[in-house]
Amino acid sequence: MTKMYLEDLARVAGHPAMTHAFIDQLNQKLREVHAETNRLVEKRMVASDPLEDKVGLFRQQANIAANRKASTASALAETREKQLAKARQLEEVRVKLAKAVEETGAGVSKSTLGAGTDTASSLCVPKAEDFQSYVTALRTKNATYKEKRALLINLRAEKGILSRTVDLLKEVERQAKRKLDSVEASQGMSGYWDTMAKLEKVSEETANMNQRKGTVLEEMSGMVARLNQQINARRDKLAPLIRELRPLRVKAQELTQLHADKKSEYDAFVASRDAQTLRLDQEVRVLREEVRVEESRYHYLNAALALLKAQQFRLQEEMRGYLTTTGAATGDGTATGVTSITVKRRSYRDMYLKRISEQEALATTLKEELKDLETNESANLRQMKLWTDVVAILESKIATHKAAEEKKAAGGDFADVQQMETDRLLL
């Protein structure tokens, strides 16, 4: 089964995508097969065989037996399930009864130990009514069990009878089939019965399909009639509304035309306004650029004017501080004498001139010193070398003097002598 399913899947996957032309071709083939099936069914109905009716009777009996067998098997399965459930319930009741008996025995044994035995036994031993109801329920279940068991035995017997009947019918069918095969072989029509069975099956399926089609067509015709009735009812109901709708439709057309005219006017107005807005935006951008340029020029000119004012103020201060001349005149306006007083003040000019002269003098002095250094370079180098040698000699003398002082402090010339020997005269 799985192999066939995989083969079908492989065939479907390998088949190209279905187009409308391919589907139409398949539908055409299906119609041809249906037509051929109908022709074969008509041919079979014309040439009917009485033997086929007998075999059909046997088949009908076999189908009835198979149906009864299936129903008997289902009833048997249900009975077995019920029996198992009753057995489980019976086992539970037995367990409960055993527990109750054990508890009752324990209560009786405890009653012999001391006082209070009546109360303890009354708590452990079940009441007579409960035990009676339990016994009644158990008898009822036992009767039900016996009935179900008898039914099961009857069903098993019927199953055996039906099985034997089915076997006999199968044997009869096999014998009839062998006779039919021999007759077909003698007539030179081998396989005719199988073909007719297939054709019968196809005819039954076709009849069922035609019946379903007829049912569907009847349902469709009834539905169409109901729909037509509903449509007519709705049409009658909507007739006054339609009559009221006609003048409203005319008015709606007029309003639609008016709306279209107003919309065209509005669109034209919006287009002109957009064009005007665009032009004004361009003018605004140009004017803003001009304003920005003029503001920049204004600030630049203000800064330049401030610089000029500062320079003018410094110039005025310089001129005012450079020389101040005061003159005296007579009361009648005729100059009888002039007294000039020149007051020298510190001005930037004087300070800069003084600094310039100082720097020039310093430069002259440095040039002269440089010239002297270049002239006396060799002599100065020789003198520096001599002084270096003198310093080295003096440092050596100081080191020698320090060593002599240390040696003298340690013992003089004999400071390094480890052992003294006797002086001897050698001839």
C-alpha positions, 0 to 999 in steps of 0.5 A: 500500500505504501509502495503504491502511495509512493508511486502515485506521489512520484507520478504526480510530482513528475507530471507537469502542472495542469493547465486548462487545456489538460483539464478539458482533455481529462473531462472529455475522456471522462465523458467518453468513459461514461458514454461507453459505460452506459452503452455496455449497461444497455447491452447487458440489460438487453442480453440478460442471463437467468443464471446471473439472477441465481448468482445474484440471489446467492450474493444477496444472501451472502451480503445479508449473512456478512451484515449479520456477522458484522452486527453479531461481532459488534454485539459480541464485542460490546458484551465482552466489554460489559462482561469485563466491566462487571468482572472488575466491579465484582472484584472491587466488591469482593475486595471491599467485602474482604476488608469489611470482614477483616475489620469486623474480625478485628473489632470482635477480637478487641471486644474481649479485651475490656470495656466498651466492646459493644460500641467498638463492635457496632462501629466495625460490623456493618448494619443489617440493612446495608448487608441486605441491600448489598446482597440484593445488589449482588443477586441482581448483578448475578442475574444480569451476568447470567442473562448476558452469559446466555446471550453470549452463548446464543450469539456464539451459536448463531455466529457458528451457524452463520459462519457455516452458512457463509462457508456453504454459500462460498462453496456454492459460489465456487462451484457456480463459478467453476461451472460458469468458467467451464461454460464460458470456456466451452462457449469461447467467452472466458472472463465474461462473468468477471467483465459483466460483474465489473460492468454491473458494478460500474452500472450500479455506480453510474445509477447511484451517481445518476440518482445523486445527480437527480437528487441534486437537480431536484434540490437545485430546482427547488432552491431556484424556485425558492429563490425566484419566489424570494426575488419576486417577494423582494421585488414587490416589496422594493417596488414602492422604494424604487418609485421613490428612488427615481426622482432621488436618482435624478436629483443625485445625477444633478448633484453629481454634475454640480459636484463635478463642476464645483470640483473642476473649479476647485481644482483650477483654484487650487492649481492657481493658488499652488502656482502663486504660492510657489512664485511667492515662495521663490520671491521670499527665498530671494528676499531672504537671501538679499536680507542675509547678504545686506545684514552681513554687509551691515555687520561688516561695515559696523565692524570696519567703522568701529575699527576706524573709530578706534584708529581715529581715537588713537590718532587724536590721542597721539596728536593731542599728546605729541605737542600742545601749543597755547598762545596768549592774546590781548583783550582787544584782539591785537597780538602784542606778544606771543609766548610759546610753551612747548610741553613734551608728553609721552606718546606712542611715537616717542615710545616706539622711537625710543624702543627702536633706538634702544634695539638699534644700539643693542644690535650695534653692541652685539655686532661689535661683540660678535666681531671681537669674538670672531677676531680673538677666537683662536687666542681665546681657544688657546687661553681656554686650553691653557686654563684647562691644563692649569686646572688639571695640574692644580687638581693633581697637586691637590690630590698628591698633597692629600695623599701625602697628608694621609700617608704622613698621618698613617706613619710616614715612609714606613707605613707600608712596611710589614716586617723590620729586618736588621741592617747588614753591611755587605762588602 
